[in-house]
Amino acid sequence: MMGNATSWRLEVDGGRCDRHGICTLCIPERIELDEWGFAIVSREAISDASTLRRAERAVSACPASALSLQAIVDAVRAPAP
């Protein structure tokens, strides 16, 4: 049996982050701010719909367009004979 399971990961472009902090209001369990106010995102995969919606909201709300969602595709393969 073959198939793909997709989950997502938040990414931040540190060069674009302007320290607005709006992202942390949308998904505080996945994004925190460092001591200078720059976003630090969790590397943990997002696989549930509720968390994904909040992550999408954070991406949309970022005035600097510093956040993005990247698909993580894991191939599921049958064991070799």
C-alpha positions as CSV (number, residue, x, y, z in Angstrom):
1,M,0.0,0.0,0.0
2,M,1.4,3.5,-0.9
3,G,0.1,6.9,0.0
4,N,1.1,10.3,1.4
5,A,0.4,11.8,4.7
6,T,0.7,15.6,4.7
7,S,1.3,17.8,7.7
8,W,2.5,21.4,7.8
9,R,5.3,23.4,9.4
10,L,5.4,27.1,10.1
11,E,8.5,28.9,8.8
12,V,9.7,32.4,9.5
13,D,11.9,34.5,7.3
14,G,14.0,36.3,9.9
15,G,15.2,38.9,7.5
16,R,11.6,40.0,6.9
17,C,10.3,39.9,10.5
18,D,9.6,43.4,11.7
19,R,8.8,42.5,15.3
20,H,5.1,43.3,15.1
21,G,4.2,40.2,17.3
22,I,0.8,39.7,15.8
23,C,1.7,36.1,15.0
24,T,1.9,35.3,18.7
25,L,-1.6,36.4,19.2
26,C,-2.9,34.0,16.6
27,I,-1.0,30.9,17.6
28,P,1.0,31.4,20.9
29,E,1.6,27.7,21.4
30,R,3.7,27.6,18.2
31,I,5.3,31.1,18.0
32,E,7.1,33.1,20.7
33,L,9.2,36.3,20.6
34,D,12.9,36.4,21.4
35,E,14.3,39.1,23.7
36,W,14.4,41.6,20.7
37,G,10.8,40.8,19.6
38,F,11.6,38.6,16.6
39,A,9.4,35.6,16.0
40,I,10.7,32.1,16.9
41,V,8.6,29.3,15.5
42,S,8.2,25.8,16.7
43,R,9.6,23.1,14.3
44,E,6.8,20.8,15.4
45,A,4.6,19.5,12.5
46,I,1.0,20.8,12.4
47,S,-1.4,18.0,11.5
48,D,-4.7,18.9,13.1
49,A,-7.2,21.2,11.5
50,S,-7.7,23.6,14.4
51,T,-4.0,24.4,14.7
52,L,-3.6,24.7,11.0
53,R,-6.4,27.3,10.8
54,R,-4.7,29.4,13.5
55,A,-1.3,29.0,11.7
56,E,-3.0,30.2,8.4
57,R,-4.4,33.1,10.3
58,A,-0.9,34.0,11.7
59,V,0.5,33.8,8.1
60,S,-2.2,36.1,6.8
61,A,-2.0,38.6,9.7
62,C,1.8,39.2,9.4
63,P,2.2,42.7,8.0
64,A,5.8,41.9,6.9
65,S,4.8,38.6,5.1
66,A,7.6,36.9,7.2
67,L,5.6,33.7,7.9
68,S,4.8,30.9,5.6
69,L,3.4,27.3,5.9
70,Q,5.4,24.5,4.3
71,A,4.0,21.2,3.4
72,I,5.7,18.1,4.9
73,V,5.0,15.1,2.8
74,D,5.9,11.7,4.3
75,A,5.8,8.8,1.9
76,V,4.1,5.7,3.3
77,R,5.4,2.6,1.7
78,A,4.7,-1.1,1.9
79,P,7.4,-3.2,3.5
80,A,9.8,-4.8,1.1
81,P,9.1,-8.4,0.3
